[in-house]
Amino acid sequence: MSQKNKVVAIKAISHTLARASYYVMRDQITYDEKRLFGGKEEPGKGLVNNP
């Protein structure tokens, strides 16, 4: 049972990282690790494409 939980957790994190990577590449934005796991966003900063 313990081994199965580990596999499920790894797959969940992998899926989250894959989705984040997809959106970063698609929208051409910089990676923000604070947003990955639900961190609070600083006021005035969002998903703005600033080259």
N, C-alpha and C positions, 0 to 999 in steps of 0.2 A: 504494500500500500504506500509506503514512504517513497519508493522509487517512482511510482506513478505520479504522485503529487509533484515531485521534482520535474518530471518531464512536462507536466501540464503548466507549471510555472515558467519554465524555459520557453515553451511555445508561446505563452501569452506575452512575455516580454519581447520575444522575437517578432511577433506580429505587430506590437506597438512600435518597435523601432523601424520595421519595414514600412509601416504607414507613414511615420514621420519622415522617413527618407523620401518616399514618393512625393509627399506634399512639398518638401523643400526643393526637390528637383523640378517638379511641375510648376510651382509658383516662383522659382528662382529667388528664394529668400534665404536669409542667413539662419543657421540652426540656433535655436534657443533652448538650452536644456531645462530652463525653468518651466517652460510650457509643456514639456514632455510628460511629466507625471502630475500635472495639475497645479503647478506652482502659481503664485499670484503674479499677475502682470503689472508692470509699472504703468502708471497713468501716462497717457499720451503715446505709448508704444504698443503697436499692434502688428498685424501682418501687413505692413506697408512695404512695398517694393522700392526701397531706396538704394540705388546703385552706389 
